[in-house]
Amino acid sequence: MNQLLGRFRPEGSGLEHHWVDLSEFSQGESYLWFHGASAGELESLFPVVSRALQSGASCVVTVFSPSGRSSLLRFADRHSGTGGESQVKLRVGFCPNEGSWERVLQNARPRAFITTKYEAWPELWGALSKLEVPGFLICAQARVSLRVLSWFFRGLGWSSSCMRFASSLLDEQQVLQSWFPQATWVTIGDPRWDRVCERATRSHPRVSWIRKWLDSKQESSEHAFQRGAGVGVLGSIWAQDIQVISKGLSSFLTRGGRLVVVPHDISCSSLAEVESVLLGAGIPYSRSSQFSSEFLPSALDRVLLVDEMGFLLELYSLADWAFVGGGFGAGIHSTIEPAYFNIPVACGPRRIESFSETKRLRATQQLTLVANSSEFSSWLESDRQELLRTRLDQWQNSNAFERGAADQAWRWIRSAF
């Protein structure tokens, strides 16, 4: 088989693509092609890819953005082993450029092409239609990109009968059905819940000593743990977010609370901005990278700034509440990870519609949108937090219902063959 699929670009290579050789697949062997735009989209696909590999299917997984490179490599490392059969079942890399999809698909001839959300390159879907390759869109969302794609289908006379959509939201389905009337539909949840469930079972070594530090805080006689305070986690936070909510954070710390601050970006410049805002608000902190299980922050320290990556999910498991960053900047990050642990979650308003789960989480009051400093302070008051937690059973049931979507999606894909 020709060298077909984009491989990871080495440092300094600019936009040049390097190709991965698929010749290790047996001649004529069918395989499934999974594709995500970036790291966030891959999170919806990984659980389904895992099911496919477990069933013995051969898979190719590609990503468009370099931001997904690390997560895709980690996924491949976990599933490729050290030389077993699975090693020839999975290939990963960058996708072709727009303008190359039809040529690549013409040669590759995958059994099916599976992507997610609103991935809508016109040439890609046009090639799938022309070559009659089944195209699956998991967690389909009615975004502008798909609206524009529908114009291409109608204007160029492409058939959308090759398109198969899965969505958990009825209103999304109705809109998309009007855009792609020939496509087929199923109702399936978001596999990201299964992805979070899988990741939550793994233990990162850095989390154990943070848990020990939090326990030491609770046992401190000088700063006894007070009812209504507890542990808060600021996840994927930006300096702009902290500027808005700093007044509420100061009050929370005064009541005896403990705070774990996890910046979204730990580059030197971004981290410096976060530190500047914390200190400007009178919130001193310790950096996590400076400590170990043998050398913990002082029992008097109430704020830990996590200047490391890789274990935010597990930190949410230690929290009594969480605030997800981005909502006072470019847009919120995923709220599934903190919601999985059945705690109250808040976020700012920017791009709240970017994630399908936010509508459901707001309906159960597990997720609260705060528009300003005053609303965040009110949400963080102990009486409000206690009232929210009366819905714990409802949150647990709703979140448990979300799991299993990956198995449903895999059965849906297999049923098309």
C-alpha positions as CSV (number, residue, x, y, z in Angstrom):
1,M,0.0,0.0,0.0
2,N,1.3,3.5,-0.8
3,Q,2.4,5.9,1.9
4,L,-0.9,7.6,2.6
5,L,-1.5,9.2,5.9
6,G,0.0,12.2,7.6
7,R,2.6,11.5,10.2
8,F,3.8,13.7,13.0
9,R,5.9,16.7,11.9
10,P,9.3,16.9,13.6
11,E,10.2,20.1,15.4
12,G,11.1,22.9,13.0
13,S,9.5,21.3,10.0
14,G,6.8,24.0,9.7
15,L,3.7,22.8,7.8
16,E,5.5,20.0,6.0
17,H,3.7,16.6,6.2
18,H,5.7,13.4,6.6
19,W,3.9,10.2,5.6
20,V,3.4,7.0,7.5
21,D,3.7,3.7,5.6
22,L,0.5,1.6,5.9
23,S,2.2,-1.4,4.2
24,E,2.3,-3.3,7.5
25,F,-1.5,-3.9,7.1
26,S,-2.1,-7.1,5.2
27,Q,-2.8,-6.6,1.5
28,G,-6.5,-6.0,1.1
29,E,-7.1,-5.8,4.9
30,S,-10.0,-3.5,5.8
31,Y,-9.6,-0.8,8.4
32,L,-11.4,2.0,10.0
33,W,-10.2,5.6,9.8
34,F,-10.9,7.8,12.9
35,H,-10.1,11.5,12.6
36,G,-10.3,14.4,15.1
37,A,-9.5,18.1,14.5
38,S,-7.5,18.5,17.8
39,A,-7.0,17.1,21.3
40,G,-10.5,17.9,22.4
41,E,-12.2,16.1,19.5
42,L,-9.9,13.1,20.0
43,E,-11.3,12.7,23.6
44,S,-14.7,11.8,22.0
45,L,-13.1,9.3,19.6
46,F,-10.5,7.5,21.8
47,P,-13.1,5.3,23.7
48,V,-14.6,4.2,20.4
49,V,-11.2,3.4,18.9
50,S,-10.4,1.3,22.0
51,R,-13.6,-0.7,21.5
52,A,-12.7,-1.2,17.9
53,L,-9.2,-2.4,18.7
54,Q,-10.6,-4.7,21.4
55,S,-12.9,-6.2,18.7
56,G,-9.9,-6.9,16.5
57,A,-10.4,-4.1,14.0
58,S,-7.5,-2.4,12.3
59,C,-7.6,1.4,12.9
60,V,-5.9,4.5,11.7
61,V,-6.3,7.6,13.9
62,T,-5.4,11.1,12.5
63,V,-5.4,14.6,13.9
64,F,-5.3,17.9,12.2
65,S,-3.9,20.3,14.8
66,P,-0.5,19.9,16.4
67,S,-2.2,20.4,19.8
68,G,-3.5,16.8,19.5
69,R,0.0,15.3,18.9
70,S,0.8,14.5,22.5
71,S,-2.5,12.9,23.4
72,L,-2.5,10.8,20.2
73,L,1.0,9.6,20.9
74,R,0.1,8.6,24.5
75,F,-3.0,6.8,23.2
76,A,-0.9,4.9,20.7
77,D,1.7,4.0,23.3
78,R,-1.0,2.5,25.6
79,H,-2.5,0.4,22.8
80,S,0.4,-0.6,20.7
81,G,2.2,-2.6,23.4
82,T,5.8,-3.8,22.7
83,G,5.4,-6.0,19.7
84,G,2.1,-8.0,19.9
85,E,-0.6,-8.3,17.4
86,S,-2.1,-4.9,18.3
87,Q,1.0,-3.2,17.1
88,V,-0.1,-3.7,13.4
89,K,-3.7,-2.9,14.3
90,L,-3.2,0.8,15.0
91,R,-1.5,3.6,13.0
92,V,-1.6,7.3,14.0
93,G,-0.5,10.6,12.4
94,F,-1.5,13.9,10.9
95,C,-4.3,13.9,8.3
96,P,-3.9,15.0,4.7
97,N,-4.2,18.7,3.8
98,E,-7.5,19.9,2.3
99,G,-7.1,19.3,-1.4
100,S,-5.5,15.9,-0.9
101,W,-8.4,14.0,0.7
102,E,-9.9,12.5,-2.4
103,R,-6.5,11.3,-3.7
104,V,-5.6,9.8,-0.4
105,L,-9.1,8.2,0.1
106,Q,-9.0,6.8,-3.4
107,N,-5.9,4.9,-2.6
108,A,-6.6,4.1,1.0
109,R,-10.2,2.9,0.7
110,P,-11.0,2.6,4.4
111,R,-14.0,0.6,5.4
112,A,-15.5,3.6,7.1
113,F,-14.5,7.2,8.1
114,I,-15.4,8.3,11.7
115,T,-15.1,11.8,12.9
116,T,-16.8,14.0,15.5
117,K,-18.7,17.2,16.3
118,Y,-18.5,19.5,13.4
119,E,-15.6,18.3,11.3
120,A,-16.7,19.6,7.9
121,W,-14.0,19.9,5.3
122,P,-16.0,20.0,2.0
123,E,-13.4,18.0,0.0
124,L,-13.3,15.3,2.6
125,W,-17.1,14.8,2.7
126,G,-17.3,15.2,-1.1
127,A,-14.7,12.4,-1.5
128,L,-16.5,10.1,0.9
129,S,-19.7,10.7,-1.0
130,K,-18.1,10.1,-4.4
131,L,-16.3,7.0,-3.3
132,E,-19.3,5.7,-1.3
133,V,-17.3,5.4,1.9
134,P,-19.6,5.5,4.9
135,G,-19.0,8.6,7.0
136,F,-19.9,8.7,10.7
137,L,-20.2,11.9,12.8
138,I,-20.2,11.2,16.5
139,C,-21.6,13.9,18.9
140,A,-22.8,15.9,15.8
141,Q,-23.4,19.6,16.5
142,A,-25.3,22.1,14.4
143,R,-22.5,24.5,13.8
144,V,-21.8,27.0,11.0
145,S,-19.2,24.6,9.5
146,L,-21.8,21.9,8.9
147,R,-24.3,24.5,7.6
148,V,-21.7,25.6,5.0
149,L,-21.0,22.0,4.2
150,S,-24.8,21.4,3.4
151,W,-24.6,24.2,0.8
152,F,-21.8,22.3,-0.9
153,F,-23.8,19.1,-0.9
154,R,-26.8,20.8,-2.4
155,G,-24.9,23.1,-4.8
156,L,-22.7,20.4,-6.2
157,G,-25.3,17.7,-6.2
158,W,-23.5,15.4,-3.7
159,S,-25.5,12.7,-2.0
160,S,-25.5,12.9,1.8
161,S,-26.7,9.3,2.0
162,C,-23.2,8.3,3.0
163,M,-23.4,10.5,6.1
164,R,-24.4,9.0,9.4
165,F,-25.0,11.3,12.4
166,A,-25.2,10.5,16.1
167,S,-26.3,13.1,18.6
168,S,-27.8,13.2,22.1
169,L,-29.6,16.4,21.7
170,L,-33.0,16.4,19.9
171,D,-32.8,20.1,18.9
172,E,-29.4,19.5,17.3
173,Q,-30.8,16.5,15.4
174,Q,-33.7,18.5,14.0
175,V,-31.5,21.3,12.7
176,L,-29.0,18.9,11.1
177,Q,-31.8,16.8,9.6
178,S,-33.0,19.8,7.8
179,W,-29.5,20.4,6.4
180,F,-28.8,16.8,5.4
181,P,-32.2,15.2,4.7
182,Q,-30.6,12.1,3.1
183,A,-28.4,11.3,6.1
184,T,-29.3,8.6,8.7
185,W,-29.6,9.3,12.4
186,V,-29.2,7.7,15.8
187,T,-29.4,9.1,19.4
188,I,-26.2,8.3,21.3
189,G,-24.5,10.2,24.2
190,D,-21.0,11.6,24.3
191,P,-18.2,9.0,24.6
192,R,-16.1,11.6,26.5
193,W,-17.9,10.4,29.7
194,D,-16.5,7.0,29.1
195,R,-13.1,8.5,28.4
196,V,-13.1,10.4,31.8
197,C,-14.3,7.2,33.5
198,E,-11.3,5.3,32.1
199,R,-8.8,8.0,33.0
200,A,-10.2,8.3,36.5
201,T,-9.2,4.7,37.3
202,R,-5.5,5.6,36.7
203,S,-3.5,7.2,39.5
204,H,-0.9,9.8,38.8
205,P,2.0,9.7,41.4
206,R,1.9,13.5,41.9
207,V,-1.7,13.4,43.2
208,S,-1.0,11.3,46.3
209,W,1.2,14.0,48.0
210,I,-1.3,16.7,47.1
211,R,-3.9,14.7,48.8
212,K,-1.6,14.3,51.8
213,W,-1.1,18.1,51.9
214,L,-4.8,18.7,51.8
215,D,-5.3,16.2,54.6
216,S,-2.7,18.0,56.7
217,K,-4.5,21.2,56.1
218,Q,-7.7,19.7,57.4
219,E,-6.0,18.4,60.6
220,S,-4.2,21.7,61.3
221,S,-5.2,23.0,64.7
222,E,-4.3,26.6,63.9
223,H,-6.4,26.7,60.8
224,A,-9.1,24.1,61.5
225,F,-11.3,23.0,58.6
226,Q,-14.5,25.0,58.8
227,R,-17.9,23.7,57.6
228,G,-18.8,25.3,54.3
229,A,-15.2,25.9,53.2
230,G,-13.6,22.7,51.9
231,V,-11.4,22.4,48.8
232,G,-11.9,24.3,45.6
233,V,-10.2,23.6,42.2
234,L,-9.7,26.2,39.5
235,G,-9.3,24.0,36.5
236,S,-7.8,25.1,33.1
237,I,-7.8,28.6,34.5
238,W,-6.6,31.8,32.9
239,A,-5.5,35.1,34.4
240,Q,-8.6,36.8,33.0
241,D,-10.8,34.3,35.0
242,I,-9.0,34.9,38.3
243,Q,-9.3,38.7,37.9
244,V,-13.1,38.3,37.8
245,I,-13.5,35.8,40.7
246,S,-10.7,36.9,43.0
247,K,-13.0,38.6,45.5
248,G,-14.9,35.5,46.0
249,L,-11.8,33.4,46.3
250,S,-10.4,35.7,49.0
251,S,-13.6,35.3,51.0
252,F,-13.5,31.5,50.6
253,L,-9.9,31.4,51.8
254,T,-10.8,33.6,54.8
255,R,-13.4,31.1,55.8
256,G,-10.8,28.4,56.0
257,G,-11.0,27.0,52.4
258,R,-8.1,25.5,50.5
259,L,-7.6,26.2,46.8
260,V,-5.8,24.3,44.0
261,V,-5.1,26.5,41.0
262,V,-4.4,24.7,37.7
263,P,-3.6,27.0,34.8
264,H,-4.6,25.9,31.3
265,D,-1.2,27.1,29.9
266,I,1.9,26.7,32.0
267,S,4.3,28.5,29.6
268,C,6.5,31.1,31.3
269,S,4.5,34.1,30.1
270,S,1.0,32.7,30.9
271,L,2.1,31.4,34.3
272,A,3.6,34.8,35.1
273,E,0.2,36.4,34.3
274,V,-1.6,34.0,36.7
275,E,0.9,34.6,39.4
276,S,0.7,38.4,39.0
277,V,-3.1,38.3,39.3
278,L,-3.0,36.0,42.4
279,L,-0.5,38.2,44.2
280,G,-2.3,41.4,43.1
281,A,-5.5,40.0,44.8
282,G,-3.6,39.3,48.0
283,I,-3.6,35.5,47.4
284,P,-0.2,34.0,48.3
285,Y,0.6,30.5,47.0
286,S,3.1,27.7,46.8
287,R,4.1,26.1,43.5
288,S,3.5,22.4,43.2
289,S,6.7,21.7,41.3
290,Q,8.8,22.8,44.3
291,F,7.5,20.1,46.6
292,S,7.4,16.3,46.9
293,S,5.8,13.7,49.1
294,E,8.8,14.2,51.5
295,F,8.7,18.0,51.4
296,L,5.1,19.4,51.5
297,P,4.0,23.0,51.5
298,S,3.6,24.5,55.0
299,A,0.4,23.6,56.8
300,L,-0.3,27.4,56.9
301,D,-0.3,27.6,53.1
302,R,-3.8,27.6,51.7
303,V,-3.2,27.9,47.9
304,L,-1.4,25.5,45.7
305,L,-0.5,26.7,42.1
306,V,0.0,23.6,40.0
307,D,2.7,24.4,37.4
308,E,2.7,20.9,36.1
309,M,0.5,19.0,33.5
310,G,-1.2,15.7,33.3
311,F,-3.4,15.2,36.4
312,L,-6.1,17.8,36.5
313,L,-8.8,15.1,36.3
314,E,-7.6,13.5,39.5
315,L,-7.4,16.8,41.3
316,Y,-11.1,17.3,40.6
317,S,-11.7,14.1,42.6
318,L,-10.3,15.9,45.7
319,A,-12.5,19.0,45.3
320,D,-15.7,20.1,47.0
321,W,-16.4,22.5,44.1
322,A,-14.7,23.4,40.8
323,F,-14.5,26.5,38.6
324,V,-13.7,25.7,34.9
325,G,-11.6,28.5,33.3
326,G,-11.9,30.1,29.9
327,G,-15.3,31.6,30.3
328,F,-14.0,35.1,30.8
329,G,-11.5,34.8,27.9
330,A,-11.5,32.8,24.6
331,G,-14.1,30.3,25.8
332,I,-14.8,27.7,28.5
333,H,-13.0,24.4,28.6
334,S,-14.7,21.0,29.1
335,T,-17.0,20.7,32.2
336,I,-17.3,16.9,32.0
337,E,-14.2,16.2,34.1
338,P,-15.3,18.0,37.3
339,A,-19.0,17.0,36.7
340,Y,-18.0,13.3,36.6
341,F,-17.2,13.6,40.4
342,N,-20.7,14.9,41.2
343,I,-19.6,18.3,42.6
344,P,-20.9,21.8,42.0
345,V,-19.3,23.3,39.0
346,A,-19.2,27.0,37.8
347,C,-17.8,28.7,34.7
348,G,-17.9,32.0,32.9
349,P,-20.2,32.8,30.0
350,R,-18.0,32.8,26.9
351,R,-18.8,30.1,24.4
352,I,-21.0,28.2,26.9
353,E,-22.7,26.6,23.9
354,S,-19.5,25.0,22.6
355,F,-20.1,21.8,24.6
356,S,-23.3,19.8,24.3
357,E,-23.2,18.7,27.9
358,T,-23.5,22.2,29.4
359,K,-27.2,22.3,28.6
360,R,-27.9,19.1,30.5
361,L,-25.6,20.0,33.4
362,R,-27.3,23.4,33.8
363,A,-30.7,21.8,33.8
364,T,-29.8,19.7,36.8
365,Q,-28.1,22.8,38.4
366,Q,-24.8,21.0,38.7
367,L,-23.3,23.6,36.4
368,T,-23.8,27.3,37.1
369,L,-23.0,30.1,34.7
370,V,-21.6,33.2,36.5
371,A,-21.4,36.4,34.6
372,N,-19.5,38.5,37.1
373,S,-17.7,38.7,40.4
374,S,-20.9,39.1,42.4
375,E,-22.5,36.0,41.0
376,F,-19.4,33.9,41.6
377,S,-19.3,35.1,45.2
378,S,-22.9,34.2,45.7
379,W,-22.5,30.8,44.2
380,L,-19.5,30.1,46.5
381,E,-21.3,31.0,49.7
382,S,-21.6,28.0,52.0
383,D,-25.4,28.1,52.2
384,R,-25.6,28.0,48.4
385,Q,-23.1,25.2,48.2
386,E,-25.0,23.1,50.7
387,L,-28.3,23.7,48.8
388,L,-26.7,22.5,45.6
389,R,-25.4,19.4,47.2
390,T,-29.0,18.3,48.0
391,R,-29.1,17.4,44.3
392,L,-26.2,14.9,44.6
393,D,-28.3,11.8,43.9
394,Q,-29.8,13.4,40.8
395,W,-26.3,14.3,39.6
396,Q,-25.0,10.8,40.2
397,N,-27.9,9.2,38.3
398,S,-27.6,11.7,35.4
399,N,-23.9,11.2,35.1
400,A,-24.1,7.5,35.3
401,F,-26.7,7.5,32.5
402,E,-24.1,9.2,30.2
403,R,-21.7,6.4,30.4
404,G,-21.8,3.6,27.9
405,A,-22.0,5.8,24.9
406,A,-18.7,4.4,23.5
407,D,-20.1,0.9,23.4
408,Q,-23.3,2.2,21.7
409,A,-21.3,4.1,19.1
410,W,-19.2,1.1,18.3
411,R,-22.3,-1.1,17.9
412,W,-23.8,1.6,15.6
413,I,-20.6,1.7,13.4
414,R,-20.5,-2.1,13.1
415,S,-24.2,-2.3,12.2
416,A,-23.5,-0.4,9.0
417,F,-21.3,-3.2,7.6
